[in-house]
Amino acid sequence: MKTKEKILVLDHAPDMASSIGIILARGGYEYTITKQADRIEKDISEVHPDLLLTSLKTNGLPGMQVLELVKRKYPDLPVVIVTSCATVENAVEAIKKGASDFVAIPFHSQELLLKIQKSLSHARVLDENRYLRQELQEGRNFPHLVGESPAMKEIFRTLEKLEDTDCRVLLTGDSGTGKEVVARAIHRNSTRRDQKFCAVNCAALTESLLESELFGHEKGAFTGAIATRKGLFEETDGGILYLDEIGEMSTAFQAKLLRVVEQNEFQRVGGTKTLKSDIRILAATNRNLQKEIAEGNFREDLYYRLCVVHIHIAPLRERREDIPLFIDYFLGKLSQKMSKKVEGVSKEAMQALLANPWPGNIRELENALERGMIMASGGVIQLEDLPLSSLRRSKERDPKTLEELERLLIERTLSECNWNKSLTAKRIGIGRRTLYDKAKRLGISLDPQNVSDT
């Protein structure tokens, strides 16, 4: 049931105060009448009114002085003046000193109620605006980023410093930690927020396809190029291009990318014309690029061009205090998506979720909760509703046999690659057919619930 709004009435005339009280009661308000202006601060602190209704003629202090006192101590409290001395000068002075509105005696009851309603509505809008400003100041202008761990707070601080800058950023962290979510947060708070944001997974394309995807191609450049096609550097001109898994690029392709990064120019595949592109690049990888540089797999000059600012996103196992926050966030998101109301998880389920190593990080946690919501028969996800694979891994941290180690490696890599079989096989260093054979022999499901096969 909606709580009634409270009105504090300050008026030295008993008849007028009583009449106003009757009007307020009929209007659905609670009210308290006080007669002494010199104790108005005490009355406000005790009553906690939503609005003060006061006369210009009061006992103890002049009405304008009461207004000044109240607005100095309670600046957000709306004040409506009621007076028989209604002049333009009085009205202007009252508004200048913070009054929300001015009512002249005699007045109609509906006039008084309307002005009270408008003043309260205006105060609510101001309060909501203050709350939104506070949210922005506290770093909560990143609505899709969740976490209160020290690692996440450091990311929020860095993102605030990046607002309205145009520098390149390198995002590192394990698969599934949310690197693209952070990249999109950078875009939303940048000077390019009204321009395109395009993302490409460099590991999912062969070198020739990646070159065509980024740079475009001319008609006849290769078999199947039946028409000229613009690449993402042209399509995203003026916006932000997110390059995921840049550690998977060959050194030859890295040299081509370096030219774009340094000079903002490129050529389409099969073309001779040099094209310009005003683009901001955000790059991401789950590899240790410093190690890749030392081993000759990644160009050092490209690394320093891309890594003007470095943001590392810690794995979920290193910020377990964020897990309950992610659970609340994903349950709310999934409830809307699935039109199914689930209030939370049981104590046993929460303990299992907190104890799990989460090699697939946030992505794996979301998948587990989605499966749990589907299986839940009530308003709470139980332990048995969660996918067994996530619970089994928590018990297999120390495999005893070579077969257990092999199964654990495949399951974790599958989760890290979001069950992309080709990428999983590539990471492990085996063929896709070999992966299927091993999964069949070890009893590993390659098609868990709610994860599409790519």
N, C-alpha and C positions, 0 to 999 in steps of 0.2 A: 504494500500500500504506500502511495506517495506521501512523504512527510509534509505537513503544512508549513508554509513559510511564516516566519515570525516577524512581527512589526512592533517596534518600540515607539510608543506615543509620548512625546513630551509636550504637555500643555497645562498651564496653571488654572485654566477655567474648567471646573468640573463638568458643567453641562456640555461644553464643546467636546471634551475628552470622551464623555459617555456616548455622545452621538457618533463620534468617529469610531468608537469601539463597536457599536452596533453595525455600522457599515462594513467594517473589517470582518466581523464574524459572518455576516451574510455573504461576503466575498470569498469566504473559505480560508481566511487567515487566522493564525493565532496572534494575540496581541497582549502587550503589557503596557499599563499606563504609569507614567512617573510624572511628578510635578516639580521636582527640584532640579534646576539646571546645573547647580554646582556639584551634583553627584552623578552627572550623566556618564562619566567614564566608568564609574563603579557599576552603574546599571547595565551598561553595554557589556562589560566583562562578565556579568552574572547572567544576563539574558541571552547573549550571543544572537542578536537580531540579524535578520537578513536586510532590514531597511529601517531607517529612523525617520519618523514623521514628527516634525517639530514646528511650533509656532515661533514667530519672531518676538512675541511677548512672552517671556519666561521669568520664573522666579529665580533670583540669585545672580544671573548673568544675562546680558543682552543677547537676543537671538542670533545676531551675526557673529558674536564672540563664541557662542556655543558651536555654531557651524565651523568656525575656524579651528576650535579645539578638537572637535570630533574628526575633521578631515586630516588634522595633523597626526592624531594618534591612530585613527582607523581610516586611512586613505581609500580603502576599497569598499567601505560601507556606503551604500547609496542613501542620500538624504533628500527628503521632499519637504519643502517649506509650505506651511499653511498659515495664512495671515489675513487679517481684515485691512491691513495697511498696504494694500496692493498698489504699487506704483511701478512704472517702467524702471526707474532708478533702483528700487529695491530688488526687482527681479534680476536686473543685469548684475548688480553687486553679488547677489546670492549665487548666481550661476558661476561668476568669476571665482568665487571662493569655494566652489566645489559642489554646490547643490545640484541634484539630478533634475529637479523640476520645481515648479512654483504653482501653488493653488490659492486662488483668491476666494475669500469668504464674501458672500454666500456661494456655495458650489453644489452641484448635483452629485449624488452619491456615485453615479456611474463615471462622472468626470474624475473623481478622486481615485476610484478603483482602476480606471484606465491609466492614469498617470503613475500609480504605484506599480501596475503590471509592466508598463514600459520601462520604468526605472530598474525593476528587478531583472527584466530580460536583458537590458543593456549591461547590467552588472555581470550577468552570467557570461555574456559574450566576451567582456573584458577579462573575466577570470579564465575562460578557455584560451584566450590569446596569450595570457601570461603563462599558462601551463605549457602551451606549445612552444613559446620562446624558451622556457626553462628546459623543455625536452631537447631543443636544439643545442642549448648551451651545455647540457650534460652529455652531449655526444650521442643522443638517441635519434639523430636525424639519419640513422642507418637502420631502418625498420626491419630489414631482413637479416641483420647480423645479431646473433644471440651470444650472450656470455658475460659473466662478471668475474672471471678468473683474471689474475694479474696479466697473463698473456694476451687476453682479449682487450683488457683495458689499455694496454700498450698499443694495440692495433687501433683502437678508437682514437687515441691521442695522435697517432701518426696520420690517420685519415682526416682529422680536423685540420692538421697543418697542411694537408694536401689540397684542401678546399680552394677552388678558384685558381689553382696552379695548373701548369700544362706540362709538367715533367713526365718522363717515362718512369715506369715502376716495374720492378721485378717481384713477382709473388712466388714464394717457394713453400713447399710443404707436401706431405704425403697425399696420395690420391684420396679424394673424398673429404678433405678438410674444409672445402668451401672457397677455393681460390677465385672461382668465377663470381661467386656471390660478392666477394670483396671488390673484385674488378668492377662489377656493376654499381656498387656503392660509390666507388671513385667517380664513375661516369655521372651518376645522379647529382653529385656535389661539385662537378667541375664546370668550367666555362663552356664546355661542349655538351652540356646536359640536354640541349634541345636538338642535337645532331644525332646521327646514327651510332649505335653500338653494335658491332659485329664480332662474333667469336668464331674461331676455327681451331680444330684439334689437329695439330701438326702430326701427331702419331697415327691418325686414322687415315691419312692419305699417302700414296706413294709420292716420290719426289716430283715426278712429272705432273701429277694431278695437283699437288700442292702449289707448284709454280703457276699452273693455269688458274687455280682458285684465287691466288693472291694477285698475280700480275695481269691476268686475262690472256687472251690469245687472238691472233688474227685468223681470218678465214683461210683454211688450207695449211695451217701451221703444222698439223699432224693429222693422221687418219681419224676421221670423225669430226674434225673441226669444220663443220659445214657453214659456220657463220662467225663473224667477229663477236667476241664476248668480252665484256668488261670484267676485270677482277675486283677483289675487295678493296684494293688500294684506290681504285677509282670510285667504286660504289660508296665507300665510307669516307670520301673526301670531306674534310671538315669535322669528322667525328672521331670515334675511338675504335681501334682494332685490337681485339684481345687474342693473342697468340698463345694457345695452351700447348703444353708439352714441347717447348722449343728445344729441349735437350735431345729430342728424337731427330732433329734435322741433321742432314749430312753437312760436312764442312764445306762442300761445294755450294750447297744452297745457302749456307750461312753467309758466304761471301756476297751473294746476290742480295740477301736481305740487308747486309751492312750498308750497301750503296743507298738503299731507300732510307735507312735510318739516318745516315750522315747527310745526304743531299736532297732528300725528299723527291727523288726522281727514279724512274724505272722505265722499262720497255715491255710491251706485251710479248708473249711467246710468239716467235715468228715475225715480230715487228721490228722496225728500224727507228721509229719515231720515239723520241724521249718525252715522257709524260711527267707532269708534276702532281704531287699529292700532298695536301696539308692534312696530316693525320697524326694522331697521338697513339703511340703503341704501348699497350700493357702486356707484359709477357709473364708466363707462368711455367713452372716445371716442378716435378717431384724428384729430380736428380740433384746431386751435389755438383753444381757447375764448376766450382773451384777444382774439384777432383777431376772433372771431365777436361778442364783446361790443362791440368798437369799431365793427363794421359793423351793429350793431343786430339781430343774428340770435340772440343768446343773452342771457338775463336775467342781469344782474350779481348781483342778490340771490340767485338760485338757484345761481349759480356758487359764491358764498362759503358757502352752506349745504352744498353737496355737497363742497366742497374743504376740509375741515378738515385732512386730511393728503393730500398729493399724492405719488403714486408714478409716475414716468416710466420706461417700459420702453424701453430703447434698441433700435433695429433691429439685426438680426443682422449687418449689414455693419459696424456700429460695435463689435462684440465678436466678431470672428472667432476669437479664442482659445477661445471656447465651442463652436465648431462640432465639433471632435473629441469633446467631451463629449456633445453632442447626438447625434452619430452612434452612439456606444456605447449611449446610453440608448435611442434609437429601435430600434436593431438588436435589443437585448434584448427590448424590448416587442413588436416585430413578430415575432420568432422564436417567442414564446409564442403570439401570435395566429394565426400562419400555420403553426405546427408545422413550421417549416423552419429549420435551423441555418445561420446565416451568421456567420462569425467577425469579418468586418470588410470594409474596402474596400481596393482596390489603391492603390499609391502614386500612380499617374496619376489615379485617381478621386478620391483625397483632395485632390490639387492642384487639380483642377477644382472640387471642392466648396468649397475654401477661397477660390478666386478668384472664384466666382460672386457677383453683387451681391445675390441673394436679395430681390427686391422683395416677395415673399410671406412673407419671414421664416421663422420656425420651422415654420409650417404648410406652406410650400412645401418646406422641407427634408425634413420627414417624408414628404410625398407623393412626393418624388424617391426617397427611400430605400425606400419601400414598392414603388414600381415597380422599383427596382433589385433588390430581393429576389426579386420575381416572375421577373425576367428572368435572374437569376444562375443559371448552370448548375453552379457549384461552391460552395465555402464562402466565397468572397470576391467581393464586387461589383466588377466591372470597369468601366472608363470607358464602354464601349459599352452597359452595362446601364442606365445612367442616362438619364432622359428628355432627348431632344435639345433640347427647348425651354429647359430650364434652362441647358444648355451654350451654346446659340445666343445667349441674352441676354447672356452674359458677353462675347461678341464684338461685341455691338451697342450698346455703351455710348454710342458717338458716331455716331448715324445720319446718313447722308450725304444722303438724299433725304427729301421729305415723306412718301412712301409708307412708307419704313423707320421714320420717326418715328411714323406712325400705327399701324403694326403693333406697334411696341415699346410704345406707350401702351396699346393694347388688351390685349396679352399681360400686361403688368405689372398692369393694373387687374383683369383676370380672376384672376390669381394672388392679388392682395391681397384680393379678394372671395370667394376660395375657389371660383371658377368659378360664382358665382351670377350668371346672365345678367341678371336684372332689376336687381340692385344695380349690376352693372358698367355697364349702359347708363345708369343714373341718375347714376352718378359721372362718366361721360364727358360726359353731357348730350345723349344721343341716345336714340331709341326702341329697343325690343328688336328689332324687325324690321330696323331700320337696322344694328344690331349684327350680326345674322346675315348681312346682305348684305355688310357690310365684311369680316367674317371669311371669307366664301366668296371674295371678290375677292382678299384678301391671303394666302389659304392658311393661315389660323389655325384650329387645332382647338379647338372649343368643348367638347369632351368628352374631356379627357385621362384616362389610366388612373387608376382608383381614386378618382375624384372624382365624387360624385353630382350630377346636374343638379337644381338647385333653381330 
